[in-house]
Amino acid sequence: MDIVIANESHFKYAQIICDTIAESAKVRGTGIAKRTPEYIMKRLQNGNAVIALDGDTFAGFCYIEVWGNKDFVANSGLIVHPDYRNQGLAKKIKKAVFDLSRKKFPDAKIFGITTGLAVMKMNYELGYRPVTFSELTNDPEFWKGCQTCKNFDILTRTEQKMCLCTGMLYDANEKKSEKNTESKKLNGKAFQRLKEIKETLFLKKKEK
Ligand SMILES: CC(C)(COP(=O)(O)OP(=O)(O)OC[C@H]1O[C@@H](n2cnc3c(N)ncnc32)[C@H](O)[C@@H]1OP(=O)(O)O)[C@@H](O)C(=O)NCCC(=O)NCCS
């Protein structure tokens, strides 16, 4: 398996990346921002994405987005093809894109929003912590990305204060001042419960 920084030679994978993201969203039945092949190609082109290939076969992908005058970067669009799941590949891609983010944007805070327990676990192990949306970028372009998510009405209803996603943030400056750098494991059960509570609150309200 090769995990490499993407470039124009990977344009041919843009369609399968989009299809795999869309297909997984359908299966999960959860919200996800839709991406077009053109959108993915831009990310492949500017050296801000990581792709995993098994020979010539697409296995996984993730990209960096820069927000709010480079104060924040997000590692978005993580996808592993179903044929390659549960082998630790997402963890490797996440680590590669995290290292790339730290190298290219050393002063930026790294953040993400997700409903996925797998992503929360990986982020936590990399040193992210869960935060309220108010600690994330206020760049309107980032939040516009949520418009294609099926839960967007919740975000609008709460005036962008909360949604089904959990916000997670890695702040390099905060890390420097922390003495205890022991690796920690996320309490998955607590997050699953929190997600269920949010779903009950927000989705029930919507049905009324
Ligand atoms: C989520 C996804 C990227 C995981 O890829 P993967 O290569 O199978 O993940 P890994 O094997 O590297 O597992 C990483 C960790 O997540 C956990 N994990 C994987 N899938 C999980 C799931 N569905 N639910 C809960 N935890 C999961 C693993 O147990 C592992 O944790 P551990 O280190 O404590 O054992 C993949 O299932 C996927 O592409 N899903 C659809 C798209 C998606 O949900 N993307 C996230 C957008 S927010």
The ligand as an SDF file (V2000), in Angstrom:
LIG
                    3D

 48 50  0  0  0  0  0  0  0  0999 V2000
  -14.4690    5.6670    8.8700 C   0  0  0  0  0  0  0  0  0  0  0  0
  -13.4620    4.9860    7.9440 C   0  0  0  0  0  0  0  0  0  0  0  0
  -12.6170    6.0720    7.2810 C   0  0  0  0  0  0  0  0  0  0  0  0
  -12.5680    4.0330    8.7730 C   0  0  0  0  0  0  0  0  0  0  0  0
  -11.5950    3.4490    7.9200 O   0  0  0  0  0  0  0  0  0  0  0  0
  -10.7740    2.1400    8.3450 P   0  0  0  0  0  0  0  0  0  0  0  0
   -9.5470    2.0620    7.4710 O   0  0  0  0  0  0  0  0  0  0  0  0
  -11.6560    0.9700    8.3590 O   0  0  0  0  0  0  0  0  0  0  0  0
  -10.3390    2.5240    9.8450 O   0  0  0  0  0  0  0  0  0  0  0  0
   -9.1350    1.9040   10.6820 P   0  0  0  0  0  0  0  0  0  0  0  0
   -9.0460    0.4390   10.4040 O   0  0  0  0  0  0  0  0  0  0  0  0
   -7.8890    2.6960   10.4600 O   0  0  0  0  0  0  0  0  0  0  0  0
   -9.6440    2.1220   12.1700 O   0  0  0  0  0  0  0  0  0  0  0  0
   -9.3110    3.2620   12.9350 C   0  0  0  0  0  0  0  0  0  0  0  0
  -10.0430    3.2200   14.2720 C   0  0  0  0  0  0  0  0  0  0  0  0
  -11.4290    3.4540   14.0940 O   0  0  0  0  0  0  0  0  0  0  0  0
  -12.1860    2.3580   14.5600 C   0  0  0  0  0  0  0  0  0  0  0  0
  -13.3170    2.1630   13.6460 N   0  0  0  0  0  0  0  0  0  0  0  0
  -13.2700    1.8470   12.3270 C   0  0  0  0  0  0  0  0  0  0  0  0
  -14.5160    1.8130   11.8040 N   0  0  0  0  0  0  0  0  0  0  0  0
  -15.3650    2.1180   12.8340 C   0  0  0  0  0  0  0  0  0  0  0  0
  -16.7740    2.2620   12.9330 C   0  0  0  0  0  0  0  0  0  0  0  0
  -17.5730    2.0870   11.8840 N   0  0  0  0  0  0  0  0  0  0  0  0
  -17.3000    2.5870   14.1460 N   0  0  0  0  0  0  0  0  0  0  0  0
  -16.5060    2.7890   15.2200 C   0  0  0  0  0  0  0  0  0  0  0  0
  -15.1570    2.6840   15.1830 N   0  0  0  0  0  0  0  0  0  0  0  0
  -14.5990    2.3340   14.0070 C   0  0  0  0  0  0  0  0  0  0  0  0
  -11.2440    1.1850   14.5750 C   0  0  0  0  0  0  0  0  0  0  0  0
  -11.6300    0.2170   15.5010 O   0  0  0  0  0  0  0  0  0  0  0  0
   -9.9510    1.8750   14.9630 C   0  0  0  0  0  0  0  0  0  0  0  0
   -9.9480    2.1700   16.3580 O   0  0  0  0  0  0  0  0  0  0  0  0
   -8.8910    1.4770   17.3440 P   0  0  0  0  0  0  0  0  0  0  0  0
   -7.5670    2.0520   16.9800 O   0  0  0  0  0  0  0  0  0  0  0  0
   -9.3640    1.9140   18.6910 O   0  0  0  0  0  0  0  0  0  0  0  0
   -8.9770    0.0340   17.0600 O   0  0  0  0  0  0  0  0  0  0  0  0
  -14.1780    4.1190    6.8480 C   0  0  0  0  0  0  0  0  0  0  0  0
  -15.0480    3.2250    7.4650 O   0  0  0  0  0  0  0  0  0  0  0  0
  -14.9520    4.9810    5.8640 C   0  0  0  0  0  0  0  0  0  0  0  0
  -14.4060    5.4170    4.8560 O   0  0  0  0  0  0  0  0  0  0  0  0
  -16.2540    5.2090    6.1480 N   0  0  0  0  0  0  0  0  0  0  0  0
  -17.1160    6.0230    5.3160 C   0  0  0  0  0  0  0  0  0  0  0  0
  -16.7330    7.4690    5.2830 C   0  0  0  0  0  0  0  0  0  0  0  0
  -16.6850    8.1290    6.6230 C   0  0  0  0  0  0  0  0  0  0  0  0
  -17.4450    7.7980    7.5240 O   0  0  0  0  0  0  0  0  0  0  0  0
  -15.7580    9.0880    6.7360 N   0  0  0  0  0  0  0  0  0  0  0  0
  -15.6350    9.9220    7.8810 C   0  0  0  0  0  0  0  0  0  0  0  0
  -16.2820   11.2270    7.5630 C   0  0  0  0  0  0  0  0  0  0  0  0
  -16.6970   12.1080    9.0280 S   0  0  0  0  0  0  0  0  0  0  0  0
  1  2  1  0
  2  3  1  0
  2  4  1  0
  2 36  1  0
  4  5  1  0
  5  6  1  0
  6  7  2  0
  6  8  1  0
  6  9  1  0
  9 10  1  0
 10 11  2  0
 10 12  1  0
 10 13  1  0
 13 14  1  0
 14 15  1  0
 15 16  1  0
 15 30  1  0
 16 17  1  0
 17 18  1  0
 17 28  1  0
 18 19  1  0
 18 27  1  0
 19 20  2  0
 20 21  1  0
 21 22  1  0
 21 27  2  0
 22 23  1  0
 22 24  2  0
 24 25  1  0
 25 26  2  0
 26 27  1  0
 28 29  1  0
 28 30  1  0
 30 31  1  0
 31 32  1  0
 32 33  2  0
 32 34  1  0
 32 35  1  0
 36 37  1  0
 36 38  1  0
 38 39  2  0
 38 40  1  0
 40 41  1  0
 41 42  1  0
 42 43  1  0
 43 44  2  0
 43 45  1  0
 45 46  1  0
 46 47  1  0
 47 48  1  0
M  END
$$$$
